[in-house]
Amino acid sequence: MRSDITWTTATIRAIRDVTPTIRQFDIAPDSGVPVWAPGSHIDIGVVIDGRADLRSYSLVGEPDGAVYRIAVKRDDQGRGGSRAMHALREGARVSVSSAKNHFELEFSRPDYLLVAGGIGITPMLGMAATLLRRGMSFRFLYAARSREELAFLPELSAQLGDKLAVFVSSEGRRLDFASEIARLDPEGQLYLCGPMRLLDAARSAWAESGRKTSGLRYETFGSSGRFAPQAFRVRTSPQGIEVLVPENKTMLDALVEAGVDVMWDCRRGECGLCVLNVLESSSEIDHRDVFFSEHEREENKRICACVSRAVGGVIVVDTAYRSVDLAADARKEAAISA
């Protein structure tokens, strides 16, 4: 299952490196670029190990009517999408979707706090530019492990001036969410995109502040777990199918390739359509979604198959899929029991 989207072919018009590991792509669709709102993303068709797949990337900046602009961080330990993107050259032809937005920016608040962690800078650039153009009150906090990974920093500094604050952990400066949230107007909103650890810290501080949950908006990326990805096995019930999930593949992809019917849509750990019930797990579960609450994650009773993983070992899940034969067997057993 997937959201209704429109696909078109496109040309990679320009490529430039913005950090040693982050590369910007200007993509010109054959059908033209419609207006899109801050927080939007597109899907791009990629080929990984000879297999067609797709990846989602946030759109950078504001629409210019000419290209979709994205920035991709190369992750050699990831599932291969970033490596495929970094292998592209100017003039390459790709398939791209129309823009979608699951991270919409409201314009009715008196104050805004924008927070970006690492490559999470991509959707925040457009939000900052839009708020600045509209003359709205906001601050922008940008965190990274090292200064060389602060993509687009020169442009941001020139554009935002003292609205921008930078936090580089290797330089001993870390973001204090409690104090930053305290500075935000009581009716203000916090928008965040970054790794799971940053999101967890923001959600904890927001909850402790007593503010309304509707004031915190966030987006993360499925690769940002608490543990490095490693291979594990998933066993389905009641079929008894056991599948190896390699380091560079999601549980969802491994199950679908094995012929197990699993519903899905966003592939970003946001919609919850691919959620499976966890019956057993021999290891810890690395929840990489933004769908479950912290309490639900601690229970470890369900898992978002599109992004979350087991930390090695074997996990047993109920896919809720029942084949015709299994359904018939169940009816026979019920009839006998009756």
LOVEX-700300 format. One record per atom (N, C-alpha, C): residue in one letter; x negated, z negated, y. Coordinates in pm, whole numbers, padded with zeros to 5 digits, always signed. Last residue first. Example, Ala and Ser with C-alpha at 12.3 -4.5 7.8 and 13.67 -1.06 7.14 Angstrom:
BEGIN
S-01285-00708-00225 S-01367-00714-00106 S-01290-00787+00003 A-01319-00780-00569 A-01230-00780-00450 A-01320-00780-00330 
//
This chain:
BEGIN
A+01679-01771-02723 A+01820-01796-02700 A+01897-01803-02832 S+01439-01690-02830 S+01456-01830-02796 S+01602-01867-02777 I+01488-01417-02849 I+01467-01495-02970 I+01491-01642-02945 A+01505-01350-02578 A+01620-01329-02664 A+01609-01412-02792 A+01248-01410-02491 A+01360-01482-02433 A+01484-01470-02521 E+01103-01222-02637 E+01079-01364-02661 E+01194-01448-02606 K+01203-00987-02522 K+01223-01013-02663 K+01207-01161-02694 R+01113-01012-02260 R+01257-01012-02285 R+01288-01040-02432 A+00839-00999-02302 A+00895-01121-02245 A+01046-01128-02272 D+00813-00739-02394 D+00779-00850-02483 D+00841-00980-02433 A+00882-00602-02161 A+00966-00589-02280 A+00941-00704-02376 A+00671-00674-01998 A+00806-00712-01959 A+00899-00706-02079 L+00461-00556-02136 L+00462-00701-02119 L+00602-00749-02083 D+00533-00286-02113 D+00524-00348-02244 D+00531-00499-02235 V+00519-00247-01836 V+00646-00227-01904 V+00645-00298-02039 S+00318-00514-01691 S+00340-00378-01738 S+00475-00368-01806 R+00313-00704-01410 R+00361-00704-01547 R+00387-00560-01588 Y+00130-00886-01174 Y+00160-00753-01229 Y+00204-00769-01374 A+00043-01117-01080 A+00188-01098-01071 A+00228-00959-01121 T-00215-01187-01121 T-00193-01076-01028 T-00045-01050-01003 D-00369-01479-01141 D-00242-01419-01181 D-00209-01312-01079 V-00713-01526-01232 V-00607-01508-01133 V-00483-01450-01199 V-01008-01699-01277 V-00890-01648-01346 V-00776-01642-01246 I-01351-01644-01235 I-01227-01688-01173 I-01111-01622-01247 V-01678-01741-01323 V-01556-01669-01360 V-01437-01730-01287 G-01997-01718-01151 G-01908-01769-01254 G-01788-01679-01279 G-02023-01680-00787 G-02069-01670-00924 G-01963-01717-01022 V-01816-01785-00598 V-01961-01797-00583 V-02022-01799-00723 A-01559-01545-00545 A-01607-01663-00616 A-01758-01665-00602 R-01431-01433-00225 R-01507-01418-00348 R-01525-01553-00417 S-01227-01231+00003 S-01282-01356-00048 S-01343-01337-00187 V-01118-00974+00062 V-01242-01019+00128 V-01307-01140+00061 C-00902-00906-00098 C-00970-00799-00024 C-01102-00844+00038 A-00777-01124-00214 A-00866-01043-00298 A-00946-00941-00219 C-00746-01436-00111 C-00728-01301-00057 C-00828-01208-00125 I-00612-01682-00330 I-00729-01613-00277 I-00689-01476-00225 R-00497-02017-00403 R-00475-01874-00381 R-00599-01813-00316 K-00584-02272-00434 K-00480-02226-00526 K-00453-02077-00513 N-00757-02430-00281 N-00811-02328-00372 N-00710-02280-00475 E-00725-02635-00096 E-00650-02642-00222 E-00703-02545-00326 E-00873-02544+00119 E-00923-02659+00044 E-00851-02675-00090 R-00705-02343+00212 R-00836-02309+00156 R-00890-02423+00071 E-00491-02491+00307 E-00470-02400+00194 E-00602-02359+00131 H-00617-02623+00522 H-00562-02700+00410 H-00541-02612+00287 E-00671-02411+00692 E-00783-02486+00634 E-00735-02567+00514 S-00453-02134+00607 S-00491-02250+00688 S-00608-02321+00620 F-00519-01783+00549 F-00487-01919+00506 F-00525-02023+00610 F-00617-01559+00695 F-00476-01571+00662 F-00436-01715+00628 V-00867-01483+00725 V-00811-01558+00838 V-00661-01577+00818 D-01110-01507+00454 D-00992-01455+00521 D-00961-01534+00648 R-01298-01595+00284 R-01346-01517+00398 R-01230-01459+00480 H-01384-01854+00077 H-01269-01796+00149 H-01318-01727+00276 D-01537-01876-00200 D-01581-01849-00063 D-01468-01777+00009 I-01498-02125-00438 I-01442-02003-00381 I-01486-01992-00235 E-01724-02241-00693 E-01658-02254-00564 E-01604-02120-00517 S-01643-02187-01043 S-01735-02204-00930 S-01655-02217-00802 S-01457-02137-01228 S-01572-02214-01273 S-01672-02239-01162 S-01113-02161-01191 S-01237-02110-01131 S-01352-02199-01174 E-00772-02066-01257 E-00894-02141-01290 E-01011-02080-01213 L-00570-01949-01105 L-00534-02036-01217 L-00652-02123-01259 V-00469-01846-00796 V-00588-01885-00871 V-00547-01985-00979 N-00272-01571-00703 N-00275-01711-00742 N-00397-01739-00827 L-00366-01351-00439 L-00347-01376-00581 L-00350-01526-00606 V-00287-01137-00167 V-00310-01274-00214 V-00276-01286-00363 C-00253-00900-00033 C-00330-00896-00157 C-00355-01035-00216 L-00120-00965+00202 L-00048-00890+00100 L-00121-00890-00034 G-00241-01090+00418 G-00200-01172+00305 G-00130-01097+00194 C-00353-00989+00656 C-00210-00974+00632 C-00157-01057+00516 E-00635-01046+00668 E-00544-01086+00776 E-00397-01088+00735 G-00849-00938+00533 G-00819-01079+00515 G-00722-01133+00617 R-00876-00671+00551 R-00953-00749+00647 R-00926-00899+00634 R-00705-00496+00427 R-00844-00506+00376 R-00934-00586+00469 C-00432-00449+00481 C-00530-00449+00590 C-00674-00442+00544 D-00306-00407+00201 D-00281-00331+00325 D-00404-00335+00414 W-00192-00424-00141 W-00288-00448-00033 W-00247-00367+00090 M-00121-00523-00478 M-00076-00475-00348 M-00182-00508-00242 V-00259-00408-00778 V-00261-00514-00678 V-00214-00455-00545 D-00283-00334-01107 D-00201-00303-00991 D-00196-00423-00896 V-00579-00241-01259 V-00488-00352-01233 V-00413-00325-01103 G-00775-00054-01310 G-00638-00021-01343 G-00537-00132-01324 A-01023-00099-01219 A-01000-00131-01361 A-00856-00105-01402 E-00995-00048-00952 E-01071+00048-01032 E-01052+00025-01182 V-00860-00283-00879 V-00791-00154-00870 V-00862-00049-00955 L-01065-00473-00920 L-00941-00479-00997 L-00868-00345-00996 A-01259-00391-00734 A-01293-00399-00875 A-01168-00401-00963 D-01118-00412-00491 D-01166-00282-00537 D-01195-00283-00686 L-01070-00695-00487 L-00961-00598-00482 L-01005-00463-00538 M-01325-00802-00479 M-01242-00827-00596 M-01129-00725-00602 T-01563-00561-00345 T-01463-00667-00333 T-01388-00685-00464 K-01916-00522-00392 K-01779-00473-00411 K-01682-00589-00397 N-02180-00602-00410 N-02143-00508-00304 N-02003-00450-00320 E-02206-00766-00631 E-02232-00821-00499 E-02176-00733-00388 P-01933-00681-00862 P-02072-00684-00815 P-02084-00742-00675 V-01727-00819-01080 V-01724-00787-00937 V-01868-00795-00886 L-01607-00727-01393 L-01724-00770-01317 L-01708-00726-01172 V-01306-00834-01543 V-01376-00733-01463 V-01495-00797-01394 E-01080-00859-01806 E-01192-00922-01736 E-01277-00815-01670 I-00741-00904-01884 I-00845-00807-01844 I-00955-00882-01770 G-00522-01050-01955 G-00648-01082-02020 G-00757-00982-01991 Q-00260-01035-01856 Q-00316-00920-01927 Q-00444-00953-02005 P-00129-01229-01709 P-00142-01252-01854 P-00212-01139-01928 S-00445-01277-01561 S-00345-01333-01651 S-00210-01272-01612 T-00780-01155-01541 T-00639-01151-01501 T-00550-01212-01608 R-01089-01266-01426 R-01005-01243-01543 R-00859-01251-01500 V-01387-01170-01277 V-01248-01208-01254 V-01169-01171-01378 R-01720-01277-01219 R-01623-01211-01305 R-01484-01262-01272 F-01969-01194-00970 F-01889-01289-01046 F-01791-01209-01132 A-02260-01162-00765 A-02171-01109-00868 A-02093-01224-00933 Q-02252-01275-00423 Q-02316-01262-00553 Q-02212-01216-00655 P-02310-01306-00075 P-02232-01250-00185 P-02315-01240-00312 A-02392-01626+00056 A-02433-01488+00036 A-02355-01431-00083 F-02125-01822+00198 F-02230-01801+00100 F-02268-01654+00095 R-01929-01813+00382 R-02019-01927+00390 R-02137-01914+00295 G-01892-01472+00507 G-01857-01589+00429 G-01956-01702+00449 S-01828-01205+00645 S-01884-01328+00701 S-01837-01450+00624 S-01715-00972+00576 S-01847-00998+00518 S-01900-01135+00558 G-01476-00945+00716 G-01473-00991+00578 G-01608-01022+00517 F-01473-01082+01041 F-01507-00970+00955 F-01527-01022+00814 T-01203-01184+01259 T-01335-01201+01199 T-01365-01080+01114 E-01023-01288+01541 E-01046-01183+01443 E-01186-01207+01387 Y-00775-01488+01711 Y-00908-01459+01657 Y-00905-01343+01560 R-00639-01709+01950 R-00631-01579+01883 R-00769-01544+01830 L-00471-01986+02051 L-00596-01943+01988 L-00573-01815+01911 G-00221-02055+02136 G-00323-02029+02238 G-00455-01983+02183 S-00061-02127+01931 S-00044-01991+01983 S-00148-01955+02088 T-00105-02397+01892 T-00177-02303+01806 T-00167-02160+01857 K-00151-02593+02184 K-00063-02515+02099 K-00142-02414+02019 R-00397-02862+02169 R-00331-02747+02231 R-00243-02673+02131 G-00548-03070+02080 G-00404-03089+02087 G-00329-02974+02149 S-00814-03065+02027 S-00775-03067+02168 S-00625-03090+02185 E-00831-03034+01756 E-00860-03166+01811 E-00818-03177+01957 A-00782-02759+01739 A-00686-02854+01681 A-00705-02993+01740 W-01015-02663+01861 W-00884-02633+01920 W-00779-02731+01869 A-01212-02748+01686 A-01211-02800+01822 A-01076-02777+01889 S-01136-02593+01460 S-01142-02739+01452 S-01134-02801+01592 R-01159-02333+01554 R-01028-02382+01509 R-01026-02535+01503 A-01435-02320+01607 A-01337-02302+01715 A-01202-02359+01675 A-01545-02355+01354 A-01578-02451+01460 A-01476-02442+01573 D-01444-02129+01224 D-01409-02263+01176 D-01433-02369+01283 L-01571-01927+01372 L-01426-01940+01376 L-01382-02079+01330 L-01834-01969+01298 L-01797-01980+01439 L-01646-02000+01452 R-01815-01917+01024 R-01861-02048+01070 R-01822-02072+01216 M-01737-01644+01013 M-01644-01749+00972 M-01687-01887+01022 P-01836-01455+01311 P-01845-01497+01170 P-01758-01618+01141 G-01596-01322+01551 G-01728-01359+01505 G-01725-01402+01360 C-01398-01342+01830 C-01434-01256+01717 C-01577-01289+01677 L-01136-01496+02010 L-01266-01506+01946 L-01281-01401+01838 Y-00972-01620+02291 Y-00984-01505+02200 Y-01125-01507+02143 L-00763-01864+02414 L-00898-01839+02366 L-00891-01722+02268 Q-00560-01903+02707 Q-00579-01859+02569 Q-00727-01839+02540 G-00396-02162+02910 G-00485-02049+02884 G-00496-02016+02737 E-00260-02381+02987 E-00179-02268+02938 E-00264-02145+02909 P-00468-02546+03075 P-00381-02591+02965 P-00295-02480+02906 D-00773-02363+03130 D-00641-02404+03179 D-00552-02443+03061 L-01077-02487+02995 L-00974-02384+02997 L-00842-02440+03049 R-01248-02695+02962 R-01251-02627+03092 R-01139-02525+03106 A-01213-02764+02698 A-01166-02859+02800 A-01163-02794+02938 I-01345-02559+02570 I-01199-02560+02565 I-01143-02653+02672 E-01608-02645+02618 E-01562-02516+02672 E-01410-02509+02674 S-01623-02885+02479 S-01639-02886+02625 S-01588-02757+02687 A-01576-02790+02215 A-01494-02897+02274 A-01502-02895+02426 F-01774-02600+02159 F-01636-02559+02177 F-01552-02665+02247 D-02076-02532+02255 D-01999-02655+02236 D-01851-02623+02265 L-02325-02326+02125 L-02195-02330+02191 L-02121-02459+02155 R-02671-02399+02176 R-02555-02376+02090 R-02425-02397+02168 R-03000-02329+02212 R-02877-02341+02291 R-02758-02302+02204 G-03241-02284+02086 G-03192-02422+02098 G-03067-02439+02180 E-03312-02034+02032 E-03369-02090+02154 E-03317-02230+02182 S-03164-01970+01816 S-03309-01978+01794 S-03381-02033+01916 S-02907-01953+01930 S-02941-02070+01850 S-03091-02083+01826 V-02806-01876+02241 V-02895-01825+02137 V-02946-01943+02056 F-02549-01796+02444 F-02594-01906+02358 F-02675-01847+02242 V-02452-01719+02774 V-02515-01675+02650 V-02570-01795+02574 A-02176-01648+02978 A-02271-01749+02933 A-02321-01710+02795 L-02028-01483+03255 L-02090-01472+03124 L-02185-01588+03098 K-01956-01504+03513 K-01849-01523+03415 K-01904-01526+03273 D-02166-01434+03675 D-02158-01573+03633 D-02037-01604+03545 G-02158-01100+03561 G-02225-01199+03645 G-02211-01340+03590 L-02034-00878+03444 L-01963-01005+03452 L-02029-01110+03539 Q-02203-00649+03460 Q-02058-00637+03482 Q-01993-00771+03515 A-02459-00731+03398 A-02435-00662+03525 A-02287-00659+03560 S-02410-00844+03146 S-02464-00926+03254 S-02437-00862+03390 L-02323-00620+02999 L-02235-00734+03020 L-02281-00818+03138 E-02552-00458+02997 E-02428-00409+03059 E-02334-00525+03092 P-02735-00627+02858 P-02762-00582+02996 P-02635-00535+03068 L-02596-00668+02602 L-02617-00777+02698 L-02648-00727+02839 F-02543-00502+02386 F-02476-00473+02513 F-02497-00582+02619 A-02620-00751+02142 A-02588-00613+02176 A-02513-00605+02309 L-02839-00959+02069 L-02733-00963+02169 L-02704-00822+02218 E-03056-00970+01905 E-02931-00925+01846 E-02813-00935+01942 E-03263-01078+02046 E-03269-00934+02021 E-03141-00880+01956 R-03207-01351+02043 R-03177-01275+02164 R-03179-01125+02138 S-03041-01475+01749 S-03163-01439+01822 S-03126-01350+01940 R-02782-01553+01686 R-02895-01629+01632 R-03023-01601+01708 A-02539-01577+01951 A-02612-01504+01848 A-02728-01589+01800 A-02252-01563+02166 A-02346-01639+02082 A-02411-01549+01978 Y-02103-01569+02473 Y-02164-01476+02377 Y-02272-01551+02300 L-01813-01611+02658 L-01922-01680+02589 L-01973-01592+02475 F-01661-01562+02961 F-01704-01491+02841 F-01825-01565+02782 R-01360-01650+03135 R-01503-01669+03108 R-01536-01604+02976 F-01114-01551+03381 F-01166-01563+03245 F-01314-01596+03247 S-00839-01441+03566 S-00936-01549+03548 S-00982-01557+03403 M-00812-01093+03665 M-00762-01214+03601 M-00874-01314+03578 G-00832-00833+03764 G-00856-00946+03853 G-00808-01078+03796 R-00823-00614+03607 R-00694-00665+03652 R-00710-00787+03744 R-01091-00583+03544 R-01025-00479+03624 R-00893-00527+03682 L-01124-00808+03381 L-01197-00796+03507 L-01130-00695+03599 L-00964-00745+03163 L-00932-00863+03243 L-01000-00857+03379 T-01103-00513+03074 T-00963-00505+03117 T-00925-00623+03204 A-01354-00613+03005 A-01343-00508+03107 A-01201-00499+03162 A-01285-00797+02803 A-01349-00843+02926 A-01333-00740+03038 M-01178-00622+02610 M-01096-00729+02667 M-01153-00776+02800 G-01397-00463+02549 G-01281-00404+02612 G-01190-00507+02676 L-01562-00662+02433 L-01607-00585+02548 L-01490-00524+02624 M-01446-00758+02203 M-01441-00842+02323 M-01484-00767+02448 P-01492-00595+01988 P-01359-00591+02051 P-01351-00666+02182 T-01790-00649+01966 T-01730-00517+01983 T-01589-00519+02042 I-01898-00898+01913 I-01894-00855+02052 I-01806-00730+02070 G-01940-00949+01651 G-01806-00975+01702 G-01791-00940+01849 I-02202-00941+01597 I-02137-00811+01606 I-01990-00827+01646 G-02231-01258+01750 G-02298-01144+01686 G-02225-01014+01708 G-01930-01371+01865 G-02044-01411+01785 G-02106-01291+01717 A-01757-01431+02165 A-01808-01333+02070 A-01927-01391+01996 V-01475-01533+02338 V-01592-01578+02264 V-01631-01472+02161 L-01304-01592+02638 L-01343-01491+02539 L-01472-01538+02472 L-01046-01752+02775 L-01180-01779+02727 L-01209-01681+02615 Y-00837-01729+03065 Y-00878-01681+02933 Y-01021-01724+02904 D-00537-01811+03247 D-00681-01824+03226 D-00714-01782+03083 P-00266-01774+03263 P-00338-01796+03388 P-00490-01796+03372 R-00113-01500+03076 R-00172-01633+03087 R-00252-01650+03216 S-00018-01250+03019 S+00072-01340+03089 S+00014-01480+03111 F-00126-01058+02860 F-00163-01055+03002 F-00078-01151+03085 E-00284-01063+02535 E-00170-01089+02624 E-00218-01086+02769 L-00430-00839+02318 L-00456-00926+02432 L-00329-00939+02516 E-00416-00818+01963 E-00370-00778+02095 E-00396-00885+02201 F-00507-00743+01705 F-00577-00844+01786 F-00544-00819+01933 H-00438-00531+01563 H-00390-00659+01510 H-00447-00775+01591 N-00389-00202+01617 N-00424-00324+01689 N-00357-00445+01626 K-00537+00120+01557 K-00441+00015+01523 K-00484-00113+01592 A-00586+00468+01614 A-00617+00329+01647 A-00501+00237+01608 S-00600+00694+01333 S-00556+00658+01468 S-00584+00510+01490 S-00902+00738+01139 S-00759+00709+01156 S-00727+00696+01304 V-01125+01003+01051 V-01095+00878+01122 V-00944+00863+01133 S-01382+01157+00870 S-01237+01137+00883 S-01212+01004+00951 V-01659+01350+01004 V-01600+01234+00935 V-01449+01237+00951 R-01954+01533+01034 R-01809+01536+01034 R-01757+01420+00951 A-02239+01511+01252 A-02175+01489+01122 A-02024+01489+01139 G-02349+01515+01502 G-02294+01640+01451 G-02223+01626+01318 E-02600+01278+01436 E-02518+01348+01535 E-02475+01484+01481 R-02572+01131+01105 R-02649+01188+01215 R-02553+01256+01314 L-02551+00844+00888 L-02492+00958+00957 L-02581+01004+01073 A-02654+00611+00797 A-02715+00733+00744 A-02660+00858+00812 H-02496+00413+00899 H-02628+00431+00960 H-02699+00555+00908 M-02278+00436+00721 M-02262+00472+00862 M-02397+00498+00927 A-02392+00343+00485 A-02339+00479+00491 A-02324+00525+00635 R-02450+00082+00560 R-02561+00172+00524 R-02515+00318+00530 S-02194-00017+00598 S-02283-00007+00714 S-02401+00085+00685 G-02093-00003+00332 G-02032+00072+00441 G-02124+00090+00560 G-02209-00168+00141 G-02256-00031+00153 G-02199+00049+00268 R-02156-00435+00127 R-02094-00350+00026 R-02127-00202+00042 G-02468-00602+00217 G-02324-00582+00218 G-02278-00485+00111 Q-02733-00629+00255 Q-02676-00709+00147 Q-02525-00690+00135 D-02789-00483+00478 D-02842-00434+00351 D-02790-00512+00231 D-02608-00398+00733 D-02616-00514+00644 D-02660-00466+00507 R-02605-00296+01065 R-02651-00265+00929 R-02668-00394+00851 K-02324-00291+01265 K-02443-00367+01229 K-02482-00336+01085 V-02194-00053+01479 V-02202-00097+01339 V-02333-00169+01315 A-01954+00022+01719 A-02092-00024+01697 A-02095-00089+01559 I-01768+00298+01861 I-01781+00182+01774 I-01927+00142+01768 R-01542+00485+02047 R-01678+00429+02046 R-01677+00303+01958 Y-01383+00792+02050 Y-01375+00655+02000 Y-01518+00604+01995 V-01376+01001+02347 V-01431+00958+02218 V-01378+00820+02180 A-01205+01069+02565 A-01295+01167+02505 A-01341+01128+02365 G-01059+00871+02688 G-00991+00996+02661 G-01076+01100+02590 D-01166+00626+02713 D-01207+00722+02814 D-01144+00859+02792 P-01068+00283+02671 P-01054+00425+02636 P-01096+00516+02750 E-01333+00034+02698 E-01199+00082+02729 E-01189+00231+02696 G-01532-00119+02436 G-01502-00082+02574 G-01357-00047+02596 V-01504-00014+02100 V-01587-00075+02205 V-01543-00026+02342 L-01297-00096+01828 L-01332-00001+01932 L-01399-00074+02048 S-01399-00214+01506 S-01337-00236+01636 S-01385-00133+01737 Y-01356-00055+01196 Y-01448-00092+01303 Y-01372-00106+01434 S-01328-00044+00843 S-01262-00065+00972 S-01364-00111+01075 R-01380+00205+00591 R-01420+00083+00660 R-01351+00078+00796 L-01322+00347+00265 L-01301+00342+00410 L-01344+00206+00463 D-01452+00584+00026 D-01400+00454+00063 D-01370+00458+00213 A-01559+00775-00252 A-01494+00772-00122 A-01434+00634-00096 R-01873+00750-00407 R-01730+00717-00413 R-01672+00710-00273 G-02147+00772-00399 G-02071+00885-00449 G-01922+00864-00453 D-02221+00533-00275 D-02261+00559-00415 D-02175+00668-00477 I-01974+00587-00051 I-02065+00484-00096 I-02095+00505-00244 V-01865+00748+00227 V-01897+00772+00086 V-02005+00673+00046 V-01584+00679+00445 V-01727+00679+00413 V-01744+00709+00264 G-01355+00710+00706 G-01386+00743+00568 G-01536+00749+00547 I-01257+00447+00915 I-01343+00565+00899 I-01368+00586+00750 D-01009+00311+01127 D-01068+00322+00994 D-01148+00451+00988 I-01031+00127+01436 I-01002+00248+01359 I-01062+00234+01220 H-00874-00119+01652 H-00979-00073+01561 H-00935+00057+01496 S-00817-00306+01960 S-00784-00207+01858 S-00904-00174+01769 G-00883-00465+02170 G-00864-00531+02042 G-00834-00435+01928 P-00704-00292+02428 P-00815-00379+02387 P-00783-00454+02258 A-00526+00010+02321 A-00534-00118+02391 A-00654-00199+02345 W-00556+00363+02385 W-00547+00249+02295 W-00572+00122+02374 V-00453+00699+02425 V-00480+00570+02489 V-00464+00459+02385 P-00601+00938+02193 P-00490+00880+02269 P-00533+00748+02333 V-00821+01194+02178 V-00817+01048+02172 V-00702+00995+02256 G-00806+01490+01963 G-00810+01418+02089 G-00795+01268+02071 S-00826+01604+01717 S-00692+01601+01777 S-00689+01531+01912 D-01085+01567+01639 D-01043+01704+01669 D-00910+01705+01743 P-01254+01285+01787 P-01153+01341+01694 P-01111+01482+01735 A-01572+01193+01828 A-01474+01278+01896 A-01376+01336+01794 I-01746+00898+01863 I-01677+00982+01766 I-01566+01058+01836 D-02046+00745+01903 D-01939+00807+01980 D-01876+00914+01892 F-02185+00450+01782 F-02142+00585+01748 F-02031+00628+01842 Q-02466+00230+01783 Q-02342+00274+01846 Q-02314+00420+01809 R-02603-00010+01568 R-02605+00129+01612 R-02467+00166+01667 I-02811-00280+01514 I-02677-00238+01555 I-02684-00099+01618 T-03070-00364+01468 T-02982-00347+01351 T-02843-00296+01386 P-03208-00374+01712 P-03277-00324+01594 P-03186-00299+01474 T-02943-00251+01929 T-03035-00357+01886 T-03110-00301+01766 V-02847+00000+01980 V-02833-00099+02087 V-02909-00228+02056 D-02916+00333+01925 D-02940+00197+01877 D-02931+00101+01995 R-02671+00592+01931 R-02784+00522+01993 R-02794+00382+01935 I-02522+00910+01907 I-02563+00789+01837 I-02675+00725+01916 A-02245+01136+01954 A-02369+01072+02001 A-02393+00943+01922 R-02044+01258+01796 R-02097+01327+01914 R-02230+01267+01960 I-01930+01326+01499 I-02017+01225+01559 I-02089+01290+01676 T-01600+01453+01491 T-01743+01481+01497 T-01818+01363+01559 A-01319+01443+01262 A-01387+01414+01389 A-01535+01445+01377 T-00987+01478+01131 T-01131+01497+01122 T-01193+01480+01261 T-00737+01219+01105 T-00785+01346+01157 T-00934+01357+01130 W-00439+01037+01021 W-00580+01068+01000 W-00613+01205+01060 T-00225+00776+01112 T-00252+00919+01118 T-00402+00942+01104 I-00050+00529+00917 I-00151+00569+01013 I-00167+00720+01007 D+00127+00264+00802 D+00142+00404+00840 D+00041+00437+00948 S-00068+00052+00586 S+00011+00074+00707 S+00020+00224+00734 R-00042+00070+00229 R-00118+00073+00353 R-00025+00094+00469 M-00084+00000-00119 M+00000+00000+00000 M-00088+00000+00124 
//
